Amino acid sequence: MESTSTIKKLTKTHTLIIKLVAFLAVAAVFISLFLINSSNHHRRRRPLPTTPPSPLQSFIKKSCSETLYPSLCHTTLSPLIPTSMNNNNSTTFQNILQFAINRTAGHVKNTQTRISANFKTQDLTSPEKNALKDCMEMLDQTLYELEQALIQLGGGSSPPPTTGYNLRRSYGNIKTLLSAAMTNENTCINGFSDLEELDLVGGGRNPQKGTHREHLQNLLTPISHMISNTLALIKRVENINRKRVHRIIKNTESKAVIDPNYVRIVRRRKKHAAAVKRRRNNIPRPDSIVAWDGSGDCTSIAKAIAKAPNMSAKTYTIKIKSGVYKESVLIPREKINIMLVGDGMNSTIITGSKNFVDGFSTFQSATLTVVGDKFLARDLTIRNTAAPEKHQAVALRVTSNAAFYRCGIISHQDTLYAHSLRQFYHECTIQGTIDFIFGNAAAVFQNCKILVRRPVKGQRNMITAQGREDPNQNTGISLQNCTIEAAEEFDLGQRKHFSTYLGRPWRNYSRTVVVNSYLGDLIHPRGWFEWDRYSSLGTVEYIEYRNSGPGADTRRRISWGGYRKNCSEDVVKQFRAEEFLHGGDDWLDSTVIPLFGGS
């Protein structure tokens, strides 16, 4: 009995041991699985190592955020990033600008094709065909100016965007070319806007596409936005540079540290003044002589221009003898360094009468059209004799770096179309009624007479209509030491029935400066007039500074956000010829035009 009992006890013990072992084995398995799962879980939750953004990525992100169209900016520049990675992040700011401009040029070419294809099937009126022709010409001009900007960028090199760029490098010429390229797109749209304004185009002509203007606006707006972004990139880098220059000057203990740009301007000013004094009346020997009576080698100005060499490296002087020359004159793009010299403002007269009512676009109505670069004219008059009822009738249209000395420019509405690039007018007389100095060039008028003529019933006189459309464009109208008064035909009795304003804003960032000038009694107390169709008043930049005369009283002037009647001399000097023409004096040095006199 005992052995049986003992056996039973041992059996129970073995059974317990087996169960315990089994339990421990199962527990071990579960613990192992738990530890493995836990380890995998933590491994999955651990953040993966990330690659820090490259200097180019950081530059693009920061810079694009400061543009007006950041999304488009990212889309434009992002293809540069993989290229930069392959080149060990060696992309420079110069490379970035070249890439942005090249992409813009590609978009322009594509837009040209699309416009041609769309309008090829349209039944256009004659004025519409003219407006379309202007558009295609402006797109071609845009391509030319973008190509010129790329040429400007071709020489030299710039440090990577993380370190800024050469402190002595100036991007003034690039900004001027890009500002002009952007202006061209608005010019295209303006042509069809003018037609709509006079109700020459029916609203239901293209119901599936909307009006021609709207269609063109949709195609051209991206080009303007791409150029705007490129200008903003330049502005940002220039601001970085400016801060560094200030920091260097502030931190240095040497009093001899001077901004090299200041030294350059002072030296050039002295050199130019001396040259003008020596050569003011020493007219260059003419390469061609125009005389209506046959006493020269050409009887028309157009023939003399045709004889001039293309892309001349030196000034080609055309002497125009006394007389009235009834012709529309074009200085085409390939005719650079042309100089027209007359026998005097009252003796040599170029005259025409093209106008908007007779079927010519504003752009095409000019008596003298200047597109060729580095153009000069002196001692002559350009006029458009169309009656004021004919609306837009341009005497002079300038799409060029150009200068005029002792020239008369006469019409009624839209007399002087200072379209784009850099322009300088010294001792000139400009006469007109509505918007008779208009456009979006960087234009300086120095020691000029601005004469207001009598308008037709119901009109108001507007001396300027400046068309700056983007805050980064380096454009504007600067009137320095000028005399603004009524023309002889506009007597005191008539002036009581018409209001005259210094100007109205043609675009949101319209910029006009009147400094050290005489303002006659015809100027309305408010000074400036609203133009709600084209602009909002909070972003314009209008300055009046140290003017004299009965029209200079600013106590009742407009109260727009961008209007200033009290500002520092430092603000005003930015609009003097030597600063505002952004390097224009480089070629004006070779002329007898006194660039700095009276500024």
Salt bridges, closest charged atoms under 4 A:
GLU66 OE2 - LYS62 NZ 3.56
GLU66 OE1 - ARG236 NE 3.42
GLU128 OE2 - ARG205 NE 3.75
GLU128 OE2 - HIS212 NE2 3.99
ASP140 OD2 - ARG333 NH2 3.05
GLU196 OE1 - ARG213 NE 2.85
GLU197 OE1 - ARG533 NH1 2.92
GLU214 OE2 - ARG213 NH2 3.82
GLU238 OE1 - LYS175 NZ 2.95
ASP297 OD2 - LYS307 NZ 2.78
ASP343 OD1 - LYS319 NZ 2.49
ASP358 OD1 - LYS390 NZ 3.01
ASP379 OD2 - ARG378 NE 2.74
ASP379 OD1 - ARG406 NE 2.91
GLU427 OE2 - HIS426 NE2 3.19
ASP435 OD2 - ARG504 NH2 2.69
GLU489 OE1 - ARG453 NE 3.24
ASP521 OD2 - ARG495 NH2 3.35
GLU530 OE2 - ARG526 NH2 2.85
GLU541 OE1 - ARG511 NH1 3.46
GLU541 OE2 - ARG564 NH2 3.03
GLU544 OE2 - ARG557 NE 2.78
ASP553 OD2 - ARG555 NH2 2.62
GLU569 OE2 - ARG576 NH2 2.16
ASP570 OD1 - LYS573 NZ 3.56
GLU578 OE2 - ARG269 NH2 2.40
ASP585 OD2 - ARG268 NH1 3.57
ASP586 OD1 - ARG268 NH1 3.02
ASP589 OD2 - ARG268 NE 3.24
ASP589 OD1 - HIS272 ND1 3.15
